[in-house]
Amino acid sequence: MKRLRRPPRIPVDPYILLLLGTVGLAALLPARGTSADVVTGASTAAIGFLFFLYGARLSTREALDGLRHWRLHGTVLICTFVVFPLLGLATRGLVPVLLSDPLHQGLLFLTLVPSTIQSSIAFTSIARGNVPAAICAGSFSSLAGIVLTPLLATVLLGGDGAGFSAHSVAKIVLQLLVPFLAGQLLRRWIGAFVARHRTVLGIVDRGSILLVVYTAFSAGMVRGVWHTVSPARLAGLLAVEAVLLAVMLALTWYGARALGFGRADRIAIQFAGSKKSLASGLPMASVLFGAHASLAVLPLLLFHQMQLMVCAVIAKRRSRDPDEAGSAPAGAAAPGTGAAARPG
C-alpha cells in the first residue's frame, strides 16, 4: 500500500508570535501617564540605535561592487518604490467597501517600505538563485528606503491626516538618517565588533522592535482606536494583501523574464522585489505616524507573515526546477539561511 505523503509544513515566523504577544500585552496592560512617557522615550532611543546598527552593518564596498549588476538592482528598486506604491494608490477605490481610511493609510504605507535583506537571501538560496545579487539588492533597497520611504510618505500620505509637517521631517532626519549616517561613518572602527557580536546585537534588534510595537499599540489602546477595526474590515484587509502579494510575485517573475534575465537572476528579483521589511517599516511608522502608528503597522505585520508563508512554498518548488541555459551563477549559499524566521 502506497504511503501517503505528509503535506508540507506551513512556516510560521516565531518572531511574529512574539509580536502578537506584545500586541496582546499592550491590549491588557497599556502604558499610561508617566509610564507612557518613559516607554515612549525608550522607544525613541531604540529606533535611533536600530538605524545606527543598520548603518554600521551595511558594507559600502559590497554595495558599490554590486553596482556592476545595475539592471537587476534597478529592477528591484522600481518594483519596491514605484510599482508597489502605484498598486497601493489603486486600492483607494476599495474605501469604504473593503477598507477603512486608517487601514488604507497603513496599506499604502506598507507599499512604501523597503525590501527585506535576510529573508530575501534565505529564499533565494533555497531556490538556487543568485544569492550575491539578493544580498546587494536588499542592501540597496534598505539604503534607498531611509530616504525614499519618508519622502514618498510625505507626498502620498500628507493629505490623509497622517500629520506630516516640517516638524515630522525633522524627526525623520534626527531619528533615522542621522543615526544611520553615524553608523556608516563609524563602521571603519566598529564594523568588526558588530560582526563578532552579530547574535547578541540581533537580539537587541528584535527586542527594540518589540518595544516599538508595544509603544505604538499601547497608545492605540489608550486612545481607543482599535474599536474602529471590525472582523469584516480585517478580513477585507487580508484579502487585499493576498491579491497585492500575488500580483507582485507574478510581475517580478514574468516581468524579469520579459526583460531577459536568466533563471537565477529572476529568482533574486522575485524574492527581493515582492517583499517588504518589517524591521525597517515598524520604526519608520513609529516616527512618521506617532500616536496613529498602531493601525498604520497592522497591514505590515499581516503582510510580513503572509509573504514568508507564500515565499517559503515558492522557494521549495523553485529548488526543484531544472536549470536554464545561460542563467547567471547562483553563487554560494549565504550563511544562516534560517533568516526567514527573522524579521526582514
C-alpha positions in Angstrom: 0.0 0.0 0.0 1.4 3.3 -1.0 2.3 5.6 1.9 0.6 9.0 1.9 3.0 12.0 1.8 2.7 14.4 4.6 1.6 17.9 3.4 4.4 20.5 3.6 4.5 22.4 6.9 3.4 26.0 6.5 6.1 28.1 8.2 5.0 30.5 11.0 7.6 33.1 11.8 8.4 32.7 15.6 9.1 36.4 15.8 5.5 37.1 14.6 4.3 35.1 17.6 6.4 37.4 19.8 5.0 40.4 18.1 1.4 39.2 18.6 2.2 38.5 22.2 3.5 42.1 22.5 0.3 43.4 21.0 -1.7 41.3 23.5 0.4 42.7 26.4 -0.3 46.2 25.1 -4.1 45.4 25.0 -4.1 44.1 28.5 -1.6 46.4 30.2 -1.2 49.6 28.1 1.3 52.2 29.3 -0.5 55.2 30.7 0.6 58.5 32.2 4.2 58.6 33.4 4.8 55.0 32.3 3.8 56.0 28.7 6.3 58.9 28.7 9.1 56.5 29.9 8.1 53.9 27.3 7.9 56.5 24.5 11.4 57.9 25.4 12.8 54.4 25.4 11.2 53.6 22.1 12.7 56.7 20.5 16.1 55.8 21.7 15.7 52.2 20.5 14.7 53.5 17.0 17.9 55.6 16.8 20.0 52.7 17.9 18.4 50.4 15.4 19.3 52.7 12.5 22.8 53.2 13.9 23.3 49.4 13.7 21.8 49.3 10.2 24.5 51.8 9.2 27.3 50.0 11.0 26.3 46.7 9.3 26.0 47.9 5.7 29.2 47.4 3.8 29.6 50.3 1.5 32.3 48.4 -0.5 30.0 45.4 -1.1 27.2 47.8 -2.2 29.4 49.6 -4.7 30.7 46.2 -6.0 27.1 45.2 -6.7 26.6 48.2 -9.0 28.0 46.1 -11.8 24.7 44.3 -11.9 22.8 47.6 -12.1 19.9 46.3 -14.3 18.9 43.8 -11.7 19.1 46.2 -8.8 17.3 48.9 -10.7 14.5 46.4 -11.5 14.2 45.6 -7.8 14.1 49.3 -6.8 11.5 50.1 -9.4 9.3 47.2 -8.1 9.8 48.3 -4.5 9.4 52.1 -4.8 7.3 52.6 -8.0 5.2 49.5 -8.8 4.2 48.7 -5.2 3.2 52.4 -4.4 1.1 52.6 -7.6 -0.7 49.4 -6.6 -1.2 50.9 -3.1 -2.7 54.1 -4.6 -5.0 51.9 -6.7 -6.5 50.4 -3.6 -8.0 53.7 -2.7 -11.0 52.6 -4.7 -11.7 49.9 -2.1 -12.5 52.6 0.6 -15.0 52.3 2.2 -16.3 49.0 0.7 -13.4 46.7 2.0 -11.1 49.1 3.8 -11.5 52.0 6.2 -9.4 55.1 5.7 -6.9 54.3 8.5 -6.4 50.8 7.2 -5.9 52.0 3.7 -3.4 54.5 5.0 -1.5 51.7 6.7 -1.7 49.6 3.5 -0.4 52.5 1.4 2.5 52.9 3.9 3.2 49.2 3.6 3.8 49.7 -0.2 6.4 52.4 0.5 8.6 50.3 2.8 12.0 48.9 1.5 12.6 45.3 0.7 13.9 42.7 3.1 17.5 41.5 3.3 17.6 38.3 5.4 14.6 36.5 4.1 15.3 37.5 0.5 18.7 35.9 0.8 17.4 32.8 2.5 14.6 32.2 0.0 16.9 32.9 -3.0 19.5 30.5 -1.6 16.8 27.7 -1.1 15.6 28.3 -4.7 19.1 28.1 -6.1 19.0 31.7 -7.3 21.6 34.5 -7.5 22.4 34.9 -3.8 25.1 37.7 -4.2 22.5 39.7 -6.2 19.9 39.2 -3.5 22.3 40.5 -0.9 23.1 43.6 -2.8 19.5 44.2 -3.9 18.3 44.0 -0.3 21.1 46.3 0.9 20.4 48.9 -1.9 16.7 48.8 -1.1 17.3 49.3 2.6 19.7 52.2 2.0 17.3 53.9 -0.5 14.4 53.3 1.8 15.8 55.6 4.5 15.4 58.5 2.2 12.6 57.3 -0.2 10.1 55.9 2.3 9.7 59.1 4.3 9.8 61.2 1.1 7.1 59.1 -0.6 5.1 59.0 2.6 5.2 62.8 2.8 4.0 63.1 -0.8 1.4 60.3 -0.8 0.1 60.4 2.7 0.5 64.0 3.5 -3.1 64.8 2.6 -4.6 61.8 4.5 -4.3 63.2 8.0 -1.1 61.4 8.9 0.3 64.6 10.5 3.2 65.2 8.1 4.9 68.6 8.5 8.3 70.2 8.7 8.5 69.0 12.3 7.9 65.4 11.3 10.5 65.7 8.5 13.0 67.0 11.1 12.1 64.0 13.4 12.8 61.6 10.5 16.2 63.1 9.8 17.2 63.1 13.5 15.8 59.7 14.4 16.5 57.7 11.2 19.0 59.4 8.9 21.5 60.8 11.4 22.0 57.6 13.4 22.3 55.6 10.1 25.0 58.0 8.8 26.8 57.9 12.1 26.9 54.1 11.9 28.3 54.3 8.4 31.0 56.8 9.4 32.0 54.7 12.4 31.8 51.4 10.6 35.6 51.5 10.0 36.2 51.3 13.7 33.2 49.3 15.0 32.4 47.1 12.0 34.5 44.2 13.3 32.9 44.4 16.7 29.4 44.4 15.2 30.3 41.4 13.1 31.7 39.4 16.1 28.6 40.1 18.2 26.0 39.6 15.5 23.9 37.2 17.5 23.7 39.4 20.6 23.0 42.6 18.6 20.4 40.6 16.7 18.6 40.0 20.0 18.9 43.7 20.7 17.5 44.5 17.3 14.4 42.3 17.8 13.9 43.5 21.4 14.0 47.1 20.2 11.3 46.4 17.6 9.1 44.7 20.2 9.4 47.9 22.3 8.4 50.0 19.4 5.4 47.7 18.8 4.3 47.8 22.4 4.6 51.6 22.5 2.5 52.0 19.3 -0.2 49.6 20.2 -0.3 50.8 23.8 -1.0 54.3 22.6 -3.7 52.9 20.3 -5.4 51.1 23.1 -5.4 54.2 25.3 -6.9 56.3 22.5 -9.5 53.6 21.7 -8.5 53.3 18.0 -8.9 49.5 17.9 -12.7 49.8 18.4 -12.8 51.0 14.7 -11.4 47.7 13.3 -14.2 45.1 12.8 -13.6 41.5 11.9 -15.1 42.3 8.4 -12.5 45.1 7.9 -9.7 42.7 9.0 -10.9 40.1 6.5 -11.1 42.7 3.8 -7.5 43.8 4.6 -6.2 40.2 4.4 -7.9 39.6 1.0 -6.5 42.8 -0.4 -3.0 42.0 0.8 -3.2 38.4 -0.6 -4.1 39.9 -4.1 -1.3 42.5 -3.7 1.3 39.8 -3.0 0.1 37.6 -5.8 0.3 40.5 -8.3 3.8 41.4 -7.2 5.1 37.8 -7.3 3.7 37.4 -10.8 5.1 40.8 -12.0 8.5 40.2 -10.7 8.8 36.7 -12.1 7.3 37.2 -15.6 8.4 40.8 -15.9 12.0 39.8 -15.2 11.8 37.1 -17.8 10.4 39.6 -20.4 13.5 41.8 -19.6 15.8 39.0 -20.5 17.1 37.9 -17.1 18.2 34.3 -16.5 16.6 31.9 -14.0 19.0 32.7 -11.1 18.5 36.4 -11.5 14.7 36.1 -11.8 14.6 34.3 -8.5 16.6 37.1 -6.8 14.3 39.7 -8.4 11.2 37.9 -7.4 12.1 37.4 -3.7 13.7 40.9 -3.3 11.2 42.8 -5.3 8.0 41.3 -3.8 8.7 41.6 -0.1 8.6 44.4 2.5 10.8 44.8 5.5 9.2 44.6 9.0 12.5 45.6 10.6 12.7 48.9 8.7 8.9 49.6 8.5 8.0 49.4 12.1 10.4 52.0 13.4 9.7 54.3 10.4 5.9 54.0 11.1 6.5 55.0 14.7 8.3 58.1 13.7 6.0 59.0 10.8 2.7 58.3 12.4 3.3 58.9 16.1 0.1 58.2 18.0 -1.6 56.7 15.0 1.2 54.1 14.4 -0.7 51.2 15.8 -3.2 51.0 12.9 -0.5 52.0 10.4 1.7 49.0 11.2 -1.2 46.4 11.2 -1.1 45.8 7.4 2.7 45.4 7.5 2.5 42.9 10.4 0.0 40.8 8.4 1.8 41.1 5.1 5.1 40.1 6.6 3.8 36.7 7.8 1.9 36.2 4.6 4.9 36.8 2.4 7.0 34.4 4.5 4.5 31.6 4.2 3.9 32.0 0.4 7.6 32.6 -0.5 8.7 29.5 1.5 6.4 27.4 -0.6 7.6 29.1 -3.9 11.3 28.7 -2.9 10.9 25.0 -2.2 9.2 24.5 -5.7 11.9 26.6 -7.4 14.6 24.5 -5.8 13.3 21.5 -7.9 13.3 23.5 -11.2 15.8 22.4 -13.9 18.5 25.0 -14.6 18.1 27.1 -17.7 20.9 27.6 -20.2 22.5 31.0 -19.8 21.4 31.6 -16.3 23.7 33.6 -14.1 25.6 31.6 -11.5 23.6 31.2 -8.3 26.7 31.8 -6.1 27.4 30.2 -2.8 24.6 29.7 -0.4 24.6 32.5 2.1 25.3 31.6 5.7 22.4 31.5 8.1 19.7 30.7 5.6 17.4 30.2 8.5 17.0 34.0 8.3 13.5 33.5 7.0 12.5 33.2 10.6 13.8 36.6 11.5 12.2 40.0 10.8 13.4 41.2 7.4 
